Amino acid sequence: MMEYRTLGRTDWQVSAISFGAWAVGGGSFGAVNEDESMAALHRALDRGVNFFDTADVYGEGRSERLFARLRKERREPFHVTTKAGRRLPQQTVAGFSRENLTTFIDDSLKNLGTEAIDLLQLHCPPQDLYYHPEVFGLLDDFVKQGKLRFYGVSVERVEEALKAIEYPGVQTVQIIYNIFRQRPADLLFTETRRRQVGILARVPLSSGMLAGKMTRASRFDTDDHRNFNREGASFDRGETFSGVPFEVGLQAVEELRALAPAGTTMAAFALRWILMNDAVTCVIPGAKRPAQVDENCAAADLPALSPATMAKVREIYERRIKRLVHQYW
Ligand SMILES: NC(=O)c1ccc[n+]([C@@H]2O[C@H](COP(=O)([O-])OP(=O)(O)OC[C@H]3O[C@@H](n4cnc5c(N)ncnc54)[C@H](OP(=O)(O)O)[C@@H]3O)[C@@H](O)[C@H]2O)c1
């Protein structure tokens, strides 16, 4: 049975296990084919998923266009959140102008085949942008025009999120939160709970590592960021394996494996761990195939993890991971 949680102050009830549509856009996670991607999206709806995260840059619009197709093929309602800003040739605050944002939003509306974007997220903009209230004023204008229903931010760092939620129109924060990235739970979640801001937990499987299937021998395609972005060659290195060195991650996963209840996959265990925190609205695991969707949705059926298990996960994080990530993001 899927669990639903209220998203920020929107009164939307969104599935605790939602769907991240970066991989299905193609071009960043190795090969994907459209039939399999559509089958994964259909399976997600079958399993009660009603919230999907995409961006204009995922496959240069391909990911967004999958949702236009999904809307034609299915009758049940679902929400799609997309992002803007990464099409700028350079990440500057000036780039987040009315003119550029209008272009990005209009293009996303066309790709998504809809008249209003459910939730637009600024896509990891430069840190300085959070000190420019006029950008948030522009977003309020787009809401008034009816092009956006709501807006939020996707951030790299906790401090960016803390600043962003000072703007009253910000409904959601998307941030990396998983077994390898525990700092958001310290101060940020206290504040987002207090202000009723939704949390979309991204990279919940640490780019697939926490699904427990990788080994030292794992190899990734040349167009897969798990091959080319480990040191941050193309974008923030924290987006790839949460910024945890591959070998360190593998060792931690071996210890975590022993904590997953019998009959539970590592993927479901890792997602259930995230949902133990009620400040989290949903996890948005990226899935490429229906079988992965099934495995991820199974996390919604798992009972709460025991305090002893939670304490042991924390101990593994403290011992193996914390010094590598905690103060960086
Ligand atoms: N800046 C941003 O705003 C930003 C950045 C990153 C991500 N995101 C969003 O967050 C979503 C999730 O993050 P992510 O896709 O980077 O990382 P993730 O969800 O931690 O990992 C996704 C990868 O894990 C593997 N996987 C998924 N389910 C699995 C399962 N049950 N068993 C085994 N492997 C499984 C798949 O790849 P393989 O099968 O090839 O291993 C998949 O591509 C994205 O899709 C995107 O919507 C946003």
PDBQT file of the ligand as one rigid body, heavy atoms in Angstrom, charges set to zero:
ROOT
HETATM    1  N1  LIG A 401      20.150  19.011  -9.080  1.00  0.00    +0.000 N 
HETATM    2  C1  LIG A 401      19.033  18.360  -9.011  1.00  0.00    +0.000 C 
HETATM    3  O1  LIG A 401      17.995  18.948  -8.848  1.00  0.00    +0.000 OA
HETATM    4  C2  LIG A 401      19.041  16.864  -9.106  1.00  0.00    +0.000 A 
HETATM    5  C3  LIG A 401      20.249  16.169  -9.135  1.00  0.00    +0.000 A 
HETATM    6  C4  LIG A 401      20.219  14.778  -9.113  1.00  0.00    +0.000 A 
HETATM    7  C5  LIG A 401      19.013  14.106  -9.111  1.00  0.00    +0.000 A 
HETATM    8  N2  LIG A 401      17.845  14.807  -9.122  1.00  0.00    +0.000 N 
HETATM    9  C6  LIG A 401      16.536  14.121  -9.117  1.00  0.00    +0.000 C 
HETATM   10  O2  LIG A 401      16.556  13.077  -8.162  1.00  0.00    +0.000 OA
HETATM   11  C7  LIG A 401      16.240  11.841  -8.806  1.00  0.00    +0.000 C 
HETATM   12  C8  LIG A 401      16.954  10.713  -8.116  1.00  0.00    +0.000 C 
HETATM   13  O3  LIG A 401      18.354  10.883  -8.110  1.00  0.00    +0.000 OA
HETATM   14  P1  LIG A 401      19.326  10.004  -9.028  1.00  0.00    +0.000 P 
HETATM   15  O4  LIG A 401      18.545   9.393 -10.135  1.00  0.00    +0.000 OA
HETATM   16  O5  LIG A 401      20.486  10.863  -9.351  1.00  0.00    +0.000 OA
HETATM   17  O6  LIG A 401      19.865   8.919  -8.004  1.00  0.00    +0.000 OA
HETATM   18  P2  LIG A 401      19.228   7.646  -7.301  1.00  0.00    +0.000 P 
HETATM   19  O7  LIG A 401      17.768   7.699  -7.327  1.00  0.00    +0.000 OA
HETATM   20  O8  LIG A 401      19.915   7.528  -5.998  1.00  0.00    +0.000 OA
HETATM   21  O9  LIG A 401      19.780   6.463  -8.226  1.00  0.00    +0.000 OA
HETATM   22  C9  LIG A 401      19.195   6.200  -9.463  1.00  0.00    +0.000 C 
HETATM   23  C10 LIG A 401      19.835   4.993 -10.155  1.00  0.00    +0.000 C 
HETATM   24  O10 LIG A 401      19.838   3.876  -9.293  1.00  0.00    +0.000 OA
HETATM   25  C11 LIG A 401      19.537   2.695 -10.033  1.00  0.00    +0.000 C 
HETATM   26  N3  LIG A 401      18.339   2.113  -9.410  1.00  0.00    +0.000 N 
HETATM   27  C12 LIG A 401      17.119   2.677  -9.203  1.00  0.00    +0.000 A 
HETATM   28  N4  LIG A 401      16.290   1.841  -8.561  1.00  0.00    +0.000 NA
HETATM   29  C13 LIG A 401      16.993   0.728  -8.336  1.00  0.00    +0.000 A 
HETATM   30  C14 LIG A 401      16.699  -0.512  -7.716  1.00  0.00    +0.000 A 
HETATM   31  N5  LIG A 401      15.509  -0.760  -7.174  1.00  0.00    +0.000 N 
HETATM   32  N6  LIG A 401      17.681  -1.446  -7.669  1.00  0.00    +0.000 NA
HETATM   33  C15 LIG A 401      18.876  -1.218  -8.189  1.00  0.00    +0.000 A 
HETATM   34  N7  LIG A 401      19.222  -0.069  -8.801  1.00  0.00    +0.000 NA
HETATM   35  C16 LIG A 401      18.287   0.895  -8.868  1.00  0.00    +0.000 A 
HETATM   36  C17 LIG A 401      19.299   3.111 -11.483  1.00  0.00    +0.000 C 
HETATM   37  O11 LIG A 401      20.491   3.026 -12.269  1.00  0.00    +0.000 OA
HETATM   38  P3  LIG A 401      21.207   1.687 -12.787  1.00  0.00    +0.000 P 
HETATM   39  O12 LIG A 401      20.169   0.644 -12.950  1.00  0.00    +0.000 OA
HETATM   40  O13 LIG A 401      21.908   2.067 -14.046  1.00  0.00    +0.000 OA
HETATM   41  O14 LIG A 401      22.215   1.423 -11.706  1.00  0.00    +0.000 OA
HETATM   42  C18 LIG A 401      18.998   4.581 -11.339  1.00  0.00    +0.000 C 
HETATM   43  O15 LIG A 401      19.322   5.334 -12.469  1.00  0.00    +0.000 OA
HETATM   44  C19 LIG A 401      16.640  12.079 -10.260  1.00  0.00    +0.000 C 
HETATM   45  O16 LIG A 401      16.033  11.171 -11.146  1.00  0.00    +0.000 OA
HETATM   46  C20 LIG A 401      16.185  13.503 -10.458  1.00  0.00    +0.000 C 
HETATM   47  O17 LIG A 401      14.788  13.519 -10.663  1.00  0.00    +0.000 OA
HETATM   48  C21 LIG A 401      17.841  16.167  -9.109  1.00  0.00    +0.000 A 
ENDROOT
TORSDOF 0
